[in-house]
Amino acid sequence: MQRTNEVFIVGIGQTQIGELWDVSLRNLAISALSEAREDAKGLQPQALFVGNMLAANASHQANLGALIAEYSGLANQAEGYTTEAAEASGGAAIYLAYNAIRSGMVDTAAVIGVEKLTDIVGTGLENRLLSTGLDADFEASEGLTTVGQAALLFQRYLYDYQFPREALANFPMIAHNNAVNNPKAMLRRAINQKSYNASIPETGAFGLYDVAPNADGAAALILTRRENLPRKLEHAVVRLISSSFSTDRIALHDRPDPLFFEAAAVSVQQALLKAGIGLSELDFFEYSDNTTLHALLSLEAAGFAARGEGWKLASDGSLTHKGTLPVATMGGHKARGFPLGASGVCQVVEAAMQLRGEAGANQIAHARYGMTQSLASTASAAATQILTV
């Protein structure tokens, strides 16, 4: 049989996302992987690619590839690697697995994204560890956090483009409304314009609903070639037709334009080129709504809106389930919860659910192409995936 280099997603799994105090890091990962393997009819991976940001410091556990391989019964049967690219770690792990299969080095691979944030709650280490994705010498050392940095850029965006602050309410409103129907989401309660307006501080900066809540959680994928597809799968087969990864200057002061997410733009361009499709053919976009600023600049970097006009998409209904570009279809980071290094894998699991017709009340009608993008910190790295059926 002639070998192909197409990559198929045959198994998906995801844990509950939230404050999971009584579940360990390894058990989160194993739970998601077990679900994905069962979904793939027991297809056994030859390699495990684990995306994680904080385990070595927060949970005092490195070498996650070996740990998860052992506790999932794959010791001495599968290679195990840990990938770290800050909040884009899960997306980077998918990129590596995708290329491992396309290169012919691996026939079947598992991707696991896992994070355990509650391991550092109350330790006094939260801000220091959450800032490790920034430039340690010039940003984190001065007390900057990722959210703080995004808030500063947000103020600049508001100053440069002069539009009603209240117009941004639809970004979190869409996410929260979609999360209501996601049983694994962290925040399953809709919000309205009044509650959003009430959360805006007098300074006009980020309010309660502008920042995604950090969370525990894990998600997993089983990727394989066409010739290894299990028979009698109980779901549609989703193809990962493109994966790209791009990096930018890590420190904001080194970027020529801090209000343009260059890595995000390059990553989307590369992904579309590899997929052989245009931006207009995408049926939905799981973007990185780490904060409202990230949502705005992601839409502009991808080319869905002109510079300074990303906010208009949230106001005209384009981003809802019945709009031209649905986003955060299962709640996004903002309402599903934001498990940092695992978030990129969560996005692809949710995109696969849409394409398999398994999104329930959140199902997008006739979805054929979906794109996900996970961003590290203030877009110092970007991982973009395009899926189809």
Legacy VTK file of the C-alpha trace (Angstrom):
# vtk DataFile Version 3.0
C-alpha trace
ASCII
DATASET POLYDATA
POINTS 389 float
0.000 0.000 0.000
1.315 3.431 -0.944
1.868 5.632 2.091
0.312 9.092 2.138
1.277 12.084 4.219
-2.264 13.214 5.002
-2.974 13.642 8.719
-6.303 12.600 10.238
-7.749 13.273 13.690
-9.355 9.977 14.683
-9.639 10.437 18.438
-10.462 13.367 20.727
-10.741 13.689 24.488
-11.077 16.492 27.010
-11.501 16.778 30.756
-13.635 19.246 32.617
-11.987 22.682 32.596
-11.906 24.603 35.880
-10.458 24.554 39.379
-9.867 20.825 39.728
-8.299 20.747 43.173
-8.614 17.006 43.734
-7.234 15.807 40.364
-3.483 15.515 39.801
-1.580 16.654 36.722
-0.929 13.091 35.579
-4.520 12.003 36.099
-5.800 14.931 34.053
-3.518 13.973 31.175
-4.304 10.263 31.378
-8.061 10.893 31.507
-7.998 12.974 28.308
-5.674 10.532 26.527
-7.752 7.498 27.513
-10.887 9.160 26.138
-9.105 9.995 22.869
-7.748 6.454 22.479
-11.183 4.981 23.088
-12.633 7.374 20.510
-9.963 6.137 18.063
-10.996 2.505 18.630
-7.852 1.773 20.628
-5.397 2.847 17.929
-2.008 2.873 19.649
0.291 5.874 19.220
3.997 5.444 18.557
4.788 8.869 19.977
3.334 11.253 22.558
3.730 15.001 22.201
2.802 16.816 25.407
2.093 20.552 25.484
2.574 22.192 28.880
3.728 25.555 30.213
4.190 25.349 33.969
4.464 21.771 35.251
8.204 21.813 35.967
7.791 24.783 38.318
4.154 24.654 39.414
3.810 20.898 39.894
7.525 20.090 40.299
7.187 17.601 37.447
9.167 17.603 34.223
9.634 14.774 31.693
5.884 14.630 31.105
6.271 12.511 27.980
7.733 9.637 29.984
5.315 10.143 32.881
2.179 10.048 30.717
3.478 7.174 28.601
4.055 5.103 31.734
0.737 5.821 33.417
-1.247 5.279 30.216
0.308 1.856 29.650
2.626 2.946 26.837
6.008 2.701 28.594
8.601 1.207 26.211
5.982 1.339 23.467
5.790 5.042 22.616
8.265 7.892 22.524
7.369 10.803 24.802
8.265 14.473 24.412
7.325 17.657 26.234
6.808 20.853 24.237
6.945 24.306 25.831
5.956 27.514 24.053
4.241 29.348 26.927
0.469 29.495 26.369
0.943 28.193 22.806
2.532 24.946 24.036
-0.434 22.793 23.039
-0.517 24.290 19.556
3.220 23.712 19.211
2.795 20.062 20.248
0.190 19.603 17.494
2.570 21.178 14.978
5.331 18.722 15.942
3.019 15.694 15.781
1.635 16.830 12.424
5.114 17.103 10.957
6.258 13.820 12.502
3.450 12.023 10.664
3.916 13.874 7.379
7.660 13.166 7.441
7.037 9.427 7.733
8.861 9.086 11.062
5.634 8.294 12.922
2.446 6.594 11.720
0.219 7.405 14.704
0.790 10.093 17.333
-0.979 11.336 20.438
-1.030 14.994 21.413
-1.824 15.855 25.009
-2.202 19.353 26.395
-2.292 19.553 30.183
-2.047 22.247 32.845
-2.572 22.294 36.624
-2.841 25.890 37.799
-4.274 25.155 41.223
-0.908 23.673 42.219
0.400 27.234 42.625
-2.669 28.937 44.108
-1.774 30.383 47.509
1.971 29.863 47.054
2.735 33.467 46.179
4.287 32.246 42.926
1.320 32.840 40.649
2.388 36.109 39.006
6.037 35.131 38.764
5.323 31.821 37.040
2.578 33.198 34.826
5.036 35.842 33.596
7.670 33.365 32.453
6.432 33.711 28.866
7.601 37.351 28.838
11.177 38.606 28.519
12.595 37.820 31.974
15.326 40.483 31.901
13.351 43.429 30.543
9.668 42.767 31.282
8.959 40.216 34.002
11.794 41.598 36.141
10.036 44.981 36.122
6.811 43.509 37.447
4.962 43.136 34.162
2.514 40.281 33.738
0.990 39.053 30.505
-2.396 40.500 31.455
-0.792 43.758 32.614
1.076 44.077 29.358
-2.067 43.400 27.343
-3.927 46.006 29.432
-1.334 48.647 28.529
-1.674 47.819 24.840
-5.440 47.876 25.201
-5.307 51.446 26.493
-3.169 52.399 23.510
-5.604 50.704 21.122
-8.523 52.641 22.610
-6.556 55.900 22.337
-5.497 55.313 18.721
-8.834 54.176 17.318
-11.390 56.090 19.412
-14.558 53.992 19.572
-17.162 53.325 22.283
-15.673 51.158 25.027
-19.038 49.432 25.471
-18.840 48.124 21.890
-16.473 45.402 23.069
-19.124 43.721 25.223
-19.965 41.248 22.484
-16.578 39.512 22.668
-17.188 38.067 26.156
-20.959 37.910 25.613
-20.518 35.566 22.625
-18.052 33.395 24.552
-20.238 33.148 27.662
-23.405 32.497 25.670
-21.680 29.636 23.838
-20.277 28.153 27.060
-23.783 27.698 28.457
-24.157 24.667 26.182
-20.678 23.244 26.817
-20.843 20.793 29.744
-17.058 20.898 30.177
-16.788 24.685 30.342
-15.735 26.547 33.473
-18.157 29.507 33.261
-21.547 28.332 32.009
-23.507 31.503 32.554
-24.534 34.056 29.940
-23.774 37.738 30.465
-25.424 40.819 28.978
-24.470 44.327 27.984
-25.517 45.755 31.354
-23.297 43.402 33.368
-20.365 44.038 31.028
-20.750 47.805 31.282
-20.909 47.573 35.078
-17.587 45.698 35.120
-15.634 48.380 33.251
-13.380 50.333 35.640
-13.381 54.121 35.546
-10.045 54.076 33.753
-11.693 52.206 30.864
-9.115 49.402 31.022
-9.824 45.685 31.394
-12.861 44.744 33.393
-13.891 41.451 34.931
-15.114 40.023 31.626
-12.099 41.063 29.535
-9.656 38.474 30.883
-9.881 34.696 30.491
-9.812 32.772 33.806
-6.763 30.537 34.250
-7.801 26.934 34.788
-6.806 23.304 35.208
-7.558 20.855 32.436
-6.352 18.528 29.718
-7.241 17.622 26.147
-5.912 14.985 23.779
-5.870 14.032 20.093
-4.959 10.869 18.207
-3.485 11.652 14.780
-2.750 9.088 12.094
-2.358 8.379 8.370
-5.127 7.361 5.998
-3.933 3.759 5.796
-4.166 3.419 9.592
-7.724 4.700 9.924
-9.701 2.316 12.153
-12.670 0.620 10.550
-16.204 1.359 11.655
-15.477 4.646 13.400
-18.620 6.014 14.999
-17.918 9.556 13.862
-16.892 11.554 10.799
-13.166 11.577 10.076
-11.572 15.006 10.407
-8.450 15.873 8.461
-5.773 18.231 9.794
-4.826 19.783 6.471
-2.460 22.429 7.750
-0.383 23.334 10.788
1.986 26.266 11.169
4.056 27.857 13.904
5.639 31.298 13.954
7.518 33.409 16.482
7.965 37.164 16.952
10.281 39.281 19.095
9.523 38.304 22.669
9.843 41.804 24.204
7.297 44.402 23.136
9.874 47.186 23.042
11.716 45.348 20.257
8.678 45.192 17.960
8.223 47.876 15.304
4.461 47.922 15.940
3.245 46.444 19.256
-0.400 46.770 18.137
0.115 44.294 15.309
0.448 40.580 16.100
2.986 39.736 13.409
3.515 36.116 14.480
-0.246 35.556 14.343
-0.436 37.067 10.855
2.482 35.027 9.489
1.141 31.842 11.052
-2.280 32.296 9.418
-0.732 33.093 6.036
1.442 29.990 6.173
-1.441 27.785 7.290
-3.732 28.975 4.496
-0.980 28.499 1.914
-0.336 24.931 3.069
-4.062 24.183 3.128
-4.600 25.647 -0.340
-7.663 27.651 0.689
-8.533 31.296 1.166
-9.595 33.156 4.282
-13.156 33.469 2.985
-13.560 29.666 2.907
-13.245 29.312 6.694
-16.517 28.538 8.437
-15.366 29.330 11.993
-12.343 30.549 13.932
-11.312 29.398 17.396
-9.136 32.367 18.271
-7.013 33.073 21.326
-9.237 35.275 23.460
-6.756 35.313 26.352
-7.970 38.906 26.792
-10.236 41.194 24.785
-7.119 42.766 23.284
-5.960 39.353 22.051
-9.347 38.797 20.395
-9.238 42.168 18.642
-5.679 41.895 17.382
-6.071 38.242 16.376
-8.940 39.118 14.049
-6.949 41.971 12.554
-3.738 39.967 12.197
-5.566 37.125 10.463
-7.035 39.576 7.964
-10.688 39.365 8.971
-10.707 43.087 9.787
-8.640 46.138 8.929
-6.334 47.666 11.521
-8.365 49.344 14.235
-11.650 47.821 13.047
-11.684 44.426 14.767
-14.194 45.747 17.299
-16.785 46.228 14.537
-17.022 42.461 13.960
-18.236 41.981 17.524
-20.887 44.643 17.040
-22.463 43.556 13.749
-23.231 39.926 14.589
-20.473 38.456 12.403
-18.945 36.436 15.239
-22.090 34.695 16.480
-23.119 31.159 15.526
-25.304 32.478 12.727
-22.758 35.048 11.577
-20.206 34.870 8.787
-17.332 34.009 11.141
-18.376 32.228 14.357
-15.719 32.384 17.087
-15.231 30.779 20.505
-17.910 28.317 19.500
-17.723 26.298 22.735
-16.903 29.255 24.980
-13.329 30.069 23.993
-10.660 30.719 26.593
-12.871 33.396 28.110
-15.682 31.100 29.232
-14.533 27.522 28.625
-11.563 28.434 30.803
-7.924 29.005 29.950
-5.682 26.035 30.792
-2.612 27.809 29.346
-0.418 25.157 27.703
-3.398 22.864 27.148
-5.592 25.496 25.507
-4.396 24.918 21.923
-5.373 21.244 22.125
-8.758 22.168 23.642
-9.367 24.393 20.624
-8.674 21.587 18.138
-10.859 19.142 20.091
-13.707 21.659 19.913
-13.081 22.358 16.210
-13.178 18.604 15.513
-16.497 18.388 17.375
-17.915 21.073 15.085
-16.748 19.287 11.951
-18.015 15.926 13.241
-21.421 17.453 13.947
-21.102 16.822 17.681
-21.344 20.364 19.049
-24.971 20.065 20.122
-26.784 23.362 20.542
-23.583 25.145 19.482
-23.345 23.324 16.155
-22.468 25.495 13.156
-24.571 24.444 10.195
-22.708 22.920 7.244
-19.257 23.619 8.693
-16.518 22.389 6.379
-13.348 24.322 7.252
-12.300 25.480 10.710
-9.211 27.312 11.918
-7.722 27.451 15.415
-4.961 29.682 16.701
-3.187 29.676 20.061
-0.954 32.563 21.120
1.911 32.691 23.595
1.827 35.650 25.982
1.361 38.828 23.911
1.636 36.892 20.624
5.359 36.174 20.869
4.487 32.824 19.248
1.482 31.600 17.304
0.320 28.115 16.334
-2.401 27.843 13.680
-4.260 24.708 12.585
-6.778 24.243 9.762
-9.172 21.304 9.808
-11.724 19.945 7.361
-13.997 16.953 6.732
LINES 1 390
389 0 1 2 3 4 5 6 7 8 9 10 11 12 13 14 15 16 17 18 19 20 21 22 23 24 25 26 27 28 29 30 31 32 33 34 35 36 37 38 39 40 41 42 43 44 45 46 47 48 49 50 51 52 53 54 55 56 57 58 59 60 61 62 63 64 65 66 67 68 69 70 71 72 73 74 75 76 77 78 79 80 81 82 83 84 85 86 87 88 89 90 91 92 93 94 95 96 97 98 99 100 101 102 103 104 105 106 107 108 109 110 111 112 113 114 115 116 117 118 119 120 121 122 123 124 125 126 127 128 129 130 131 132 133 134 135 136 137 138 139 140 141 142 143 144 145 146 147 148 149 150 151 152 153 154 155 156 157 158 159 160 161 162 163 164 165 166 167 168 169 170 171 172 173 174 175 176 177 178 179 180 181 182 183 184 185 186 187 188 189 190 191 192 193 194 195 196 197 198 199 200 201 202 203 204 205 206 207 208 209 210 211 212 213 214 215 216 217 218 219 220 221 222 223 224 225 226 227 228 229 230 231 232 233 234 235 236 237 238 239 240 241 242 243 244 245 246 247 248 249 250 251 252 253 254 255 256 257 258 259 260 261 262 263 264 265 266 267 268 269 270 271 272 273 274 275 276 277 278 279 280 281 282 283 284 285 286 287 288 289 290 291 292 293 294 295 296 297 298 299 300 301 302 303 304 305 306 307 308 309 310 311 312 313 314 315 316 317 318 319 320 321 322 323 324 325 326 327 328 329 330 331 332 333 334 335 336 337 338 339 340 341 342 343 344 345 346 347 348 349 350 351 352 353 354 355 356 357 358 359 360 361 362 363 364 365 366 367 368 369 370 371 372 373 374 375 376 377 378 379 380 381 382 383 384 385 386 387 388
